[in-house]
Amino acid sequence: MFHVYVIISEIHPDRYYIGFSSRPSDRLSEHNAGKNPSTADFRPWRFAAIFSFPSEAQTRRFERYLKGGSGRAFLRRHALSEE
């Protein structure tokens, strides 16, 4: 399985990151260890959502969608809200 994950900063809740991995828990550990320059300044991170797909191609398409305008709106409505 392949996964698109969305992580949110615990100290800056307006900051989030969208990524792709076959092992999202390992990637979260790397983000929290500061190994990614894009996320190092906003540690610690937690999962806001994980979307799983059977193929890498589907996963990449969904990741690209989430990083666009409609996808960001989707995340605000469904994954990043505090409800």
Phi and psi in degrees as a GROMACS rama.xvg file:
@    title "Ramachandran Plot"
@    xaxis  label "Phi"
@    yaxis  label "Psi"
@TYPE xy
-122.511  150.322  PHE-2
-135.729  141.537  HIS-3
-103.036  128.365  VAL-4
-120.471  149.453  TYR-5
-122.007  123.528  VAL-6
-115.116  150.885  ILE-7
-126.943  140.867  ILE-8
-73.0152  134.168  SER-9
-75.7715  -26.7093  GLU-10
-98.4382  -17.8661  ILE-11
-129.922  78.1048  HIS-12
-62.9243  -10.1058  PRO-13
-84.3692  -5.24493  ASP-14
-101.169  129.059  ARG-15
-140.228  163.827  TYR-16
-138.235  138.671  TYR-17
-112.28  129.12  ILE-18
-141.309  174.318  GLY-19
-128.63  135.834  PHE-20
-164.841  154.467  SER-21
-89.882  -8.99748  SER-22
-137.207  75.5687  ARG-23
-61.6018  -32.5873  PRO-24
-64.7226  -38.866  SER-25
-65.4091  -39.9744  ASP-26
-65.2882  -39.1083  ARG-27
-61.0428  -41.7529  LEU-28
-60.7079  -40.0243  SER-29
-66.1414  -41.2802  GLU-30
-61.782  -44.2004  HIS-31
-71.2168  -19.957  ASN-32
-86.2256  -4.22031  ALA-33
82.4173  18.8395  GLY-34
-79.1878  -11.9061  LYS-35
-110.038  115.921  ASN-36
-59.0776  -28.3812  PRO-37
-69.429  -24.6169  SER-38
-116.645  -6.52793  THR-39
-60.0243  -37.2772  ALA-40
-75.754  -9.82475  ASP-41
-118.21  21.4605  PHE-42
-68.079  153.17  ARG-43
-83.1965  160.439  PRO-44
-114.55  156.094  TRP-45
-140.151  158.518  ARG-46
-71.2671  135.946  PHE-47
-101.93  -33.0298  ALA-48
-164.588  152.063  ALA-49
-135.448  127.311  ILE-50
-115.424  126.876  PHE-51
-111.407  142.347  SER-52
-138.804  151.999  PHE-53
-77.648  -20.6839  PRO-54
-124.947  150.717  SER-55
-64.8796  -37.3324  GLU-56
-61.4526  -45.2829  ALA-57
-61.8597  -40.8391  GLN-58
-64.5748  -44.6159  THR-59
-63.1076  -40.0609  ARG-60
-62.7514  -42.7509  ARG-61
-68.9862  -37.0254  PHE-62
-60.8017  -45.2854  GLU-63
-61.603  -40.7799  ARG-64
-59.6084  -48.1536  TYR-65
-62.3258  -29.099  LEU-66
-82.3717  -5.00349  LYS-67
-95.2146  179.675  GLY-68
-60.1333  -48.3443  GLY-69
-65.3677  -39.0955  SER-70
-66.1129  -40.437  GLY-71
-62.9719  -39.6088  ARG-72
-63.7675  -42.196  ALA-73
-57.342  -47.2335  PHE-74
-62.7388  -42.0753  LEU-75
-61.4675  -38.611  ARG-76
-73.9019  -36.5309  ARG-77
-114.489  -39.088  HIS-78
-106.117  -26.835  ALA-79
-102.739  -2.00622  LEU-80
-76.8202  153.378  SER-81
-92.0745  12.8788  GLU-82
